[in-house]
Amino acid sequence: LKRAVTMDTSKDESKIAELHAHKECVSFCRLVHHDEVIVTASYDRTIGFWSSLNGEKRQTLAKHSNKIVACCVNEKNELLLSASWDKTIILWDMTTGQHLWVQPHNTLVTSCHTNGQHCYASTTDSGKYTLWDSRSRSEIASKEAHATTITCCRFSHNGLNLCTCSMDRQACIWDVRMHRKLLSLGGHVNIVSSCVFSHNDHRLCTASWDKSLRVYDIASGAYRLEGAVILENHDGCVSSCDFSNDDSLMVSVGYDMGLNIWNMNTYQLKSCFKASIFHCMYAFIIRLYTHAFVWHVCARLDVCVCVFGCLCVQS
């Protein structure tokens, strides 16, 4: 664990820690158990549990035979689902470290997500998503959603809708009860790499290899007349995005080795961390969490996990 060096004291932002966690690139990370544990997954086929206080490894899970490309954790931090290029998803008990269920797919699994309860979604490079019930370990429904690879899927926070985005440059929102498409959102001119709902489910943000993010007001439908709000500051493909718990901030990371923090009330750039901070190939995925501090947990292709802290001071 490498202790942080303050990056910009005038803005009360600093890197808290840097953890060299895996032998290959890190594809997932998340703070769990009151932010005391960092869960990571990697192309080295393992899942790691680390103390966020001192960086010590607590546990390693290994069963996949190929790269782990995505994970998700249920609301109670009890179950973890991992998705791999070995064409399987595996459900894990986070307390015991035992795998509870292995579900094969016909093609490469590209992403997964949970509604926080018992419903899980997995997507494939064939453009299909499948919904699963973790209690019965059975399929609920499947849908041919896109013409090509689905890059990311995310449930809305009320669990009623699922957003999928794809290499076909589209993002689609689906009704998970009726299994029908509600919205098809275009505009990006390259692969849509990531999508996320705001915590109040009023907005949806998509990230793209066209170097931009698009924010859609799906509650009011204002984007139909005014278009999506386009956020541009990255010099390379944008790989991931996420909202803060109160939806006032959003973070985006990309191939330009940059991490941008956006004010979602004004849609203005609040802070920007660049290559001299990351010294890596590119930032891969982030999450935003907790109390007076907003944590940025960033998984990167140089097998590090960085934890950033931003003290939010209101005037």
C-alpha positions in Angstrom: 0.0 0.0 0.0 1.4 3.4 -1.0 0.2 6.3 1.0 -1.2 9.3 -0.8 0.4 12.5 -1.8 -2.0 15.5 -1.9 -2.7 16.4 -5.5 -4.5 19.8 -5.2 -4.8 21.1 -1.6 -6.7 24.2 -2.8 -9.6 21.9 -3.7 -9.3 19.6 -0.7 -8.7 16.6 -3.0 -6.1 13.9 -2.4 -5.2 10.4 -3.3 -5.7 8.3 -0.2 -4.0 5.1 -1.1 -2.7 2.9 -4.0 -3.0 -0.8 -3.8 -1.1 -3.2 -6.1 -3.8 -5.9 -6.0 -3.5 -8.3 -9.0 -1.1 -9.7 -11.5 -3.2 -8.5 -14.5 -5.5 -5.6 -15.0 -8.3 -4.8 -12.5 -11.8 -4.9 -14.1 -13.9 -4.2 -11.0 -13.7 -2.6 -7.6 -16.2 -1.6 -4.9 -16.2 -0.5 -1.3 -18.4 -2.8 0.9 -19.1 -3.4 4.6 -19.3 0.3 5.7 -16.4 1.1 3.3 -14.0 -1.1 5.4 -13.4 -3.6 2.6 -12.5 -3.2 -1.1 -13.6 -5.9 -3.4 -11.6 -6.3 -6.6 -11.8 -8.5 -9.7 -9.2 -9.0 -12.3 -8.1 -10.5 -15.7 -5.9 -12.7 -13.6 -9.1 -14.7 -12.9 -9.3 -13.9 -9.2 -11.5 -11.8 -6.9 -9.8 -10.2 -3.9 -11.0 -8.7 -0.6 -8.8 -6.0 0.9 -8.8 -3.9 4.0 -9.4 -0.3 3.0 -7.7 0.7 6.3 -4.3 -0.9 5.8 -4.4 -2.6 2.4 -4.1 -6.2 3.8 -5.6 -9.0 1.7 -8.4 -10.7 3.5 -9.5 -13.3 1.0 -9.1 -14.5 -2.6 -11.7 -16.3 -4.6 -10.7 -18.3 -7.7 -12.8 -20.6 -9.9 -13.0 -18.9 -13.3 -10.8 -20.2 -16.1 -10.6 -16.9 -18.0 -10.6 -13.2 -17.4 -13.2 -11.8 -15.0 -14.7 -8.8 -16.8 -17.4 -7.7 -14.4 -18.9 -8.2 -10.9 -21.8 -6.9 -8.9 -22.7 -7.1 -5.2 -26.2 -7.3 -3.7 -27.7 -4.6 -1.4 -26.8 -6.5 1.8 -23.2 -7.1 0.7 -23.9 -10.9 1.1 -23.7 -12.1 -2.5 -21.3 -11.3 -5.3 -21.8 -12.3 -9.0 -18.8 -12.5 -11.3 -18.9 -12.6 -15.1 -16.1 -14.1 -17.1 -14.8 -14.7 -20.6 -15.0 -18.4 -19.7 -18.7 -18.0 -20.6 -19.9 -18.4 -17.1 -21.3 -16.3 -14.2 -20.6 -17.4 -10.7 -22.6 -16.5 -7.6 -20.4 -16.3 -4.4 -21.2 -16.1 -0.7 -19.1 -13.2 0.4 -19.0 -14.4 4.0 -17.8 -17.9 3.5 -16.1 -17.4 0.1 -17.9 -20.4 -1.3 -19.4 -20.4 -4.8 -23.1 -21.1 -4.7 -24.0 -21.4 -8.4 -22.2 -21.6 -11.7 -24.3 -20.7 -14.8 -22.8 -21.4 -18.3 -23.6 -19.2 -21.3 -23.2 -20.0 -25.0 -21.0 -17.0 -25.8 -18.7 -14.6 -23.9 -20.2 -12.9 -20.9 -19.4 -9.2 -21.1 -21.2 -7.6 -18.0 -23.5 -8.3 -15.1 -25.5 -6.3 -12.6 -28.1 -6.8 -9.8 -31.2 -4.9 -8.8 -29.9 -5.3 -5.3 -32.2 -8.1 -4.3 -32.7 -11.4 -6.1 -32.6 -10.4 -9.7 -29.4 -10.5 -11.7 -28.7 -9.6 -15.3 -25.9 -10.9 -17.5 -25.0 -9.8 -21.1 -23.0 -11.4 -23.9 -21.1 -10.5 -27.0 -24.0 -11.8 -29.1 -26.1 -8.8 -28.0 -28.4 -10.7 -25.6 -29.2 -10.0 -22.0 -30.6 -12.6 -19.5 -32.3 -12.1 -16.2 -31.7 -14.6 -13.4 -33.3 -15.4 -10.0 -30.6 -16.0 -7.5 -33.0 -17.9 -5.2 -34.1 -20.5 -7.6 -30.9 -20.3 -9.7 -33.0 -20.2 -12.8 -33.5 -18.0 -15.8 -36.3 -15.4 -15.6 -36.2 -14.1 -19.2 -33.7 -13.4 -22.0 -33.8 -10.8 -24.8 -32.0 -10.2 -28.0 -31.3 -6.6 -27.2 -28.7 -5.3 -29.6 -27.2 -6.2 -33.0 -23.8 -6.7 -31.5 -21.8 -6.9 -28.2 -23.4 -5.4 -25.1 -20.7 -3.6 -23.2 -22.5 -2.8 -20.0 -25.9 -3.3 -18.2 -27.3 -1.4 -15.2 -30.5 -1.7 -13.3 -32.4 1.4 -12.2 -32.3 1.9 -8.5 -36.0 1.0 -8.1 -35.2 -2.3 -9.9 -37.9 -1.9 -12.5 -35.8 -1.0 -15.5 -32.5 -2.2 -17.1 -30.3 -0.2 -19.3 -28.0 -1.9 -21.8 -25.4 -0.2 -24.0 -23.6 -1.7 -26.9 -20.9 -1.5 -29.6 -23.9 -0.6 -31.9 -23.7 2.9 -30.4 -27.1 2.6 -28.8 -28.3 2.6 -25.2 -31.7 0.9 -24.5 -33.9 0.9 -21.4 -36.0 -2.2 -20.8 -39.0 -2.9 -18.6 -37.8 -6.0 -16.7 -41.3 -7.1 -15.7 -42.8 -6.9 -19.2 -39.5 -7.6 -21.0 -40.1 -4.9 -23.6 -38.0 -1.9 -24.8 -39.1 1.4 -23.3 -36.5 3.7 -24.9 -33.7 3.6 -27.5 -31.1 6.4 -27.0 -28.8 7.3 -29.8 -26.4 10.2 -30.5 -23.0 8.7 -29.8 -20.8 8.2 -32.9 -18.7 5.4 -31.4 -19.1 2.4 -29.0 -21.2 3.2 -25.9 -19.0 1.7 -23.1 -20.9 2.4 -19.9 -24.3 3.5 -18.6 -25.6 4.4 -15.2 -28.9 5.7 -13.6 -28.9 8.5 -11.1 -30.0 7.4 -7.6 -33.4 9.0 -8.0 -33.7 7.4 -11.4 -34.5 10.8 -13.0 -31.4 10.8 -15.2 -29.3 8.3 -17.2 -25.7 8.9 -18.2 -23.9 7.1 -21.0 -20.2 7.1 -21.7 -18.6 6.5 -25.1 -15.5 5.9 -27.1 -16.4 9.2 -28.9 -14.8 10.9 -25.9 -18.1 12.2 -24.5 -20.8 11.6 -22.0 -24.5 12.1 -22.6 -26.9 12.8 -19.8 -30.6 12.2 -20.5 -33.4 13.6 -18.3 -35.6 10.5 -18.6 -38.1 11.6 -15.9 -39.3 14.7 -17.7 -38.4 13.5 -21.2 -36.7 16.9 -21.9 -34.0 15.3 -24.0 -36.6 14.6 -26.7 -36.9 18.4 -27.4 -33.7 19.8 -26.1 -31.4 16.8 -26.7 -29.1 15.2 -24.2 -26.6 17.2 -22.2 -23.2 16.5 -23.7 -20.2 16.5 -21.3 -16.8 16.8 -23.0 -13.4 17.1 -21.4 -11.7 13.7 -22.1 -8.9 13.5 -24.7 -9.6 9.8 -25.2 -12.4 7.2 -25.1 -14.5 7.4 -21.9 -14.7 4.0 -20.2 -17.0 4.5 -17.2 -19.1 6.9 -15.2 -21.0 7.0 -11.9 -23.2 9.3 -9.9 -22.6 10.3 -6.2 -25.2 9.1 -3.7 -27.0 12.5 -3.7 -26.7 12.8 -7.5 -24.9 16.2 -7.2 -21.7 14.9 -8.7 -20.6 12.4 -11.4 -17.2 10.9 -12.1 -16.0 9.8 -15.5 -12.8 8.0 -16.3 -11.2 7.2 -19.7 -8.3 6.1 -21.9 -6.8 9.6 -21.6 -5.6 8.6 -18.1 -8.0 11.1 -16.7 -10.6 11.2 -14.0 -13.2 14.0 -14.2 -15.6 15.1 -11.5 -18.7 16.9 -12.8 -21.2 19.2 -11.0 -24.5 17.7 -12.0 -26.5 20.8 -11.0 -24.6 23.0 -13.5 -23.2 20.3 -15.8 -19.8 22.0 -15.4 -16.4 20.3 -14.8 -15.5 20.5 -11.1 -12.1 18.8 -11.0 -9.9 16.9 -13.4 -7.0 14.5 -12.5 -4.6 13.7 -15.3 -1.9 11.3 -16.4 0.8 12.5 -14.0 -1.4 11.3 -11.2 -2.5 7.9 -12.7 0.8 7.0 -14.4 -1.1 4.1 -16.0 -2.5 3.0 -19.3 -6.1 4.1 -18.5 -8.6 4.3 -15.8 -11.2 1.5 -16.2 -14.0 1.8 -13.7 -15.1 3.9 -10.7 -17.6 4.1 -7.9 -18.7 6.9 -5.7 -19.6 6.5 -2.1 -20.0 7.5 1.5 -20.5 10.4 4.0 -18.7 13.8 4.1 -16.2 12.3 1.7 -16.8 11.2 -1.8 -14.7 8.1 -2.5 -13.4 7.4 -5.9 -12.2 3.8 -6.2 -10.5 3.4 -9.5 -9.5 0.2 -11.1 -6.8 0.5 -13.7 -5.0 -1.6 -16.4 -1.6 -1.3 -14.6 -3.1 -3.6 -11.9 -3.4 -0.9 -9.3 -6.5 0.2 -7.3 -6.4 3.8 -6.3 -8.7 5.3 -3.7 -9.3 9.0 -3.9 -11.1 11.3 -1.4 -12.8 14.6 -2.1 -14.0 16.7 0.9 -17.2 18.4 -0.1 -17.5 21.8 1.5 -20.8 23.7 1.0 -20.9 27.5 1.0 
